[in-house]
């Protein structure tokens, strides 16, 4: 379900569901989950074709997809090897989405929050400086949507994601748009980790509203400060939850 929400937020269906793509997704999820360790060789074409009941051509195309995402490396005479995480295209939509089907990874979560803290406070500052009237309407609407979610963690996360997406849009920086997936992945994984009671969601709404008010008031210093505070609080709560598990 989380994968589907991710693709909905990104407004993409993910890779078109051909046989080779389906096989790539299955292998990709296993790599991301750690079932295939870095440096290990995956099964050869014949074994994979038999396992997934497809032709060798389909398997070959699936492997090419995963090679393009940095997950696999093919060497003639050696085989197909799983590459370490630092070789993966971590901003790839499918790689981020596959993490949502994998068991929670503490290091992955920490890295997601590090990246969010690196760019979202600045994005809020730029939004305060550059937002157009229609941008402010979009941010305010996301705030209201958060307030109106009825005991549904899924609905709240979607509204929360749209809030941060609207701020990035208001920052008027095309490079930031490529970072949206990091936000969605972080929020969706955090709900999976914390198993948060939807009734507790309302506690964060006033803090989000304060960020919006600072942006609307064109107060860049305050918008940046409040966004950093919001994210640090979320990061602290996530770390506490992971450490207690």
C-alpha positions as CSV (number, residue, x, y, z in Angstrom):
1,X,0.0,0.0,0.0
2,X,2.8,2.5,0.9
3,X,4.4,2.0,-2.6
4,X,1.1,2.9,-4.2
5,X,0.7,6.0,-2.0
6,X,4.3,7.0,-2.9
7,X,3.6,6.7,-6.7
8,X,0.3,8.6,-6.2
9,X,2.1,11.5,-4.5
10,X,4.7,11.6,-7.2
11,X,1.9,11.5,-9.8
12,X,3.5,8.5,-11.5
13,X,2.4,4.9,-11.8
14,X,6.0,3.7,-11.5
15,X,7.4,1.5,-14.2
16,X,4.8,0.2,-16.7
17,X,3.9,-3.3,-15.7
18,X,5.5,-5.4,-18.4
19,X,6.8,-8.8,-17.5
20,X,10.4,-7.6,-17.3
21,X,9.3,-4.7,-15.1
22,X,7.4,-7.1,-12.8
23,X,10.5,-9.3,-12.5
24,X,12.7,-6.2,-11.9
25,X,10.4,-5.1,-9.1
26,X,10.6,-8.5,-7.4
27,X,14.3,-8.7,-7.6
28,X,14.7,-5.0,-6.7
29,X,12.6,-5.3,-3.5
30,X,14.7,-8.3,-2.4
31,X,17.9,-6.3,-3.0
32,X,16.6,-3.3,-1.1
33,X,15.3,-5.5,1.8
34,X,18.7,-7.1,2.2
35,X,17.7,-10.6,1.0
36,X,20.6,-10.3,-1.5
37,X,23.7,-9.0,0.2
38,X,26.0,-6.5,-1.4
39,X,28.7,-8.3,-3.3
40,X,26.7,-11.5,-3.7
41,X,25.8,-13.0,-7.0
42,X,22.2,-13.4,-7.9
43,X,20.9,-16.6,-9.7
44,X,21.8,-17.0,-13.3
45,X,19.3,-16.3,-16.2
46,X,18.1,-19.9,-16.4
47,X,17.3,-20.1,-12.6
48,X,15.6,-16.7,-12.6
49,X,13.5,-17.6,-15.7
50,X,12.4,-20.8,-14.0
51,X,11.6,-19.1,-10.7
52,X,9.5,-16.4,-12.3
53,X,8.1,-18.5,-15.1
54,X,9.3,-16.2,-17.8
55,X,11.7,-16.3,-20.7
56,X,15.4,-15.6,-20.5
57,X,14.8,-12.4,-22.6
58,X,12.5,-11.1,-19.9
59,X,15.0,-11.8,-17.2
60,X,17.8,-10.1,-19.2
61,X,15.6,-7.0,-19.6
62,X,14.8,-7.0,-15.9
63,X,18.5,-7.1,-15.0
64,X,19.1,-4.2,-17.4
65,X,16.5,-2.1,-15.5
66,X,18.3,-2.8,-12.2
67,X,21.7,-2.1,-13.7
68,X,20.4,1.3,-14.8
69,X,19.4,2.0,-11.2
70,X,22.8,1.1,-9.8
71,X,21.6,-2.1,-8.0
72,X,23.3,-4.7,-10.1
73,X,26.6,-5.1,-12.1
74,X,26.9,-7.7,-14.9
75,X,30.3,-9.1,-15.6
76,X,30.9,-11.6,-18.4
77,X,32.2,-14.9,-17.1
78,X,31.5,-13.9,-13.5
79,X,27.8,-13.3,-13.2
80,X,25.4,-10.6,-11.9
81,X,26.6,-9.1,-8.7
82,X,24.6,-6.9,-6.2
83,X,26.2,-3.5,-5.8
84,X,26.7,-1.8,-2.4
85,X,24.2,0.9,-1.4
86,X,26.5,3.7,-2.1
87,X,26.3,2.8,-5.8
88,X,22.5,2.8,-5.9
89,X,20.6,5.7,-7.4
90,X,18.9,6.6,-4.2
91,X,16.7,9.4,-5.7
92,X,15.2,6.9,-8.2
93,X,11.5,6.7,-7.6
94,X,11.4,2.9,-7.7
95,X,14.4,2.5,-5.3
96,X,12.7,4.9,-2.8
97,X,9.4,3.1,-3.2
98,X,10.9,-0.4,-2.8
99,X,12.2,0.7,0.6
100,X,8.6,1.0,1.7
101,X,8.1,-2.7,1.2
102,X,11.3,-3.6,3.0
103,X,11.8,-3.9,6.8
104,X,12.6,-0.5,8.4
105,X,16.2,0.4,8.1
106,X,17.6,2.7,10.8
107,X,20.4,4.0,8.7
108,X,18.2,4.7,5.8
109,X,15.8,6.6,8.0
110,X,18.6,8.7,9.5
111,X,20.0,9.5,6.0
112,X,16.5,10.5,4.8
113,X,16.1,12.9,7.8
114,X,19.7,14.3,7.2
115,X,18.8,15.2,3.6
116,X,15.5,16.7,4.7
117,X,17.2,18.9,7.3
118,X,19.8,19.9,4.7
119,X,17.3,21.4,2.2
120,X,13.8,21.9,3.6
121,X,14.5,24.7,6.0
122,X,16.1,26.7,3.1
123,X,13.2,25.8,0.9
124,X,10.9,27.4,3.5
125,X,13.0,30.5,3.6
126,X,12.9,30.8,-0.2
127,X,9.2,30.2,-0.1
128,X,8.8,33.1,2.3
129,X,10.8,35.3,-0.1
130,X,9.3,34.1,-3.4
131,X,5.8,32.6,-2.9
132,X,3.1,33.7,-5.2
133,X,-0.5,34.2,-4.0
134,X,-1.5,30.8,-5.5
135,X,1.4,29.1,-3.7
136,X,0.2,30.4,-0.3
137,X,-3.3,29.2,-1.1
138,X,-1.9,25.7,-1.8
139,X,0.1,25.6,1.4
140,X,-2.9,26.8,3.5
141,X,-5.1,24.2,1.8
142,X,-2.7,21.4,2.8
143,X,-2.8,22.7,6.4
144,X,-6.6,22.6,6.4
145,X,-6.5,19.1,4.9
146,X,-4.3,17.9,7.7
147,X,-6.7,19.3,10.3
148,X,-9.7,17.6,8.6
149,X,-8.2,14.1,8.4
150,X,-10.4,11.7,10.5
151,X,-8.4,9.2,12.5
152,X,-6.5,8.0,9.4
153,X,-2.7,7.9,9.4
154,X,-2.7,7.4,5.7
155,X,-4.8,10.5,5.0
156,X,-2.7,12.6,7.4
157,X,0.5,11.5,5.7
158,X,-0.8,12.4,2.3
159,X,-1.9,15.8,3.6
160,X,1.4,16.3,5.3
161,X,3.3,15.4,2.1
162,X,1.2,17.8,0.1
163,X,2.1,20.6,2.7
164,X,5.8,20.1,2.2
165,X,5.4,19.7,-1.6
166,X,3.6,23.0,-1.7
167,X,6.4,24.7,0.1
168,X,9.0,23.3,-2.3
169,X,6.9,24.5,-5.2
170,X,6.7,28.0,-3.6
171,X,10.5,28.1,-3.3
172,X,10.6,28.5,-7.1
173,X,13.7,26.2,-7.5
174,X,13.4,23.5,-10.1
175,X,16.2,21.4,-8.6
176,X,14.2,21.0,-5.4
177,X,11.4,19.2,-7.2
178,X,13.7,16.2,-7.6
179,X,13.9,15.9,-3.8
180,X,10.1,15.4,-3.3
181,X,10.6,11.6,-3.3
182,X,12.8,11.9,-0.2
183,X,10.0,13.7,1.7
184,X,7.4,11.1,0.7
185,X,9.6,8.2,1.5
186,X,10.6,9.6,4.9
187,X,7.0,10.3,5.9
188,X,5.7,6.9,4.7
189,X,8.5,5.0,6.4
190,X,8.1,7.0,9.6
191,X,4.5,5.9,9.9
192,X,5.5,2.3,9.3
193,X,8.1,2.5,12.0
194,X,6.2,4.4,14.7
195,X,2.8,2.8,14.0
196,X,1.5,6.1,15.2
197,X,-2.0,6.4,16.5
198,X,-3.9,8.7,14.1
199,X,-5.5,10.5,17.0
200,X,-2.0,11.9,17.8
201,X,-1.6,13.5,14.4
202,X,-3.3,16.7,15.4
203,X,-0.5,17.6,17.8
204,X,1.8,18.6,14.9
205,X,-0.8,20.7,13.0
206,X,-0.2,24.0,15.0
207,X,3.5,23.7,14.2
208,X,2.8,23.3,10.5
209,X,0.4,26.2,10.6
210,X,3.2,28.4,12.2
211,X,5.4,27.6,9.3
212,X,2.7,28.6,6.9
213,X,2.1,31.8,8.7
214,X,5.8,32.7,8.6
215,X,5.9,32.1,4.9
216,X,2.7,34.1,4.3
217,X,4.3,36.9,6.4
218,X,7.4,36.8,4.2
219,X,9.5,36.1,7.3
220,X,12.3,34.0,5.9
221,X,14.3,33.7,9.1
222,X,11.3,32.5,11.0
223,X,10.1,30.1,8.3
224,X,13.6,28.5,8.2
225,X,13.9,28.3,12.0
226,X,10.5,26.7,12.4
227,X,11.0,24.2,9.7
228,X,14.3,23.1,11.1
229,X,12.7,22.8,14.5
230,X,9.8,20.8,13.1
231,X,12.1,18.4,11.3
232,X,14.5,18.0,14.3
233,X,11.6,17.1,16.5
234,X,10.4,14.5,14.0
235,X,13.9,13.1,13.7
236,X,14.2,12.9,17.5
237,X,10.9,11.0,17.9
238,X,11.8,8.6,15.1
239,X,15.2,7.8,16.6
240,X,13.6,7.2,20.0
241,X,11.1,4.8,18.5
242,X,13.7,2.9,16.5
243,X,16.0,2.7,19.6
244,X,13.2,1.2,21.7
245,X,12.4,-1.5,19.2
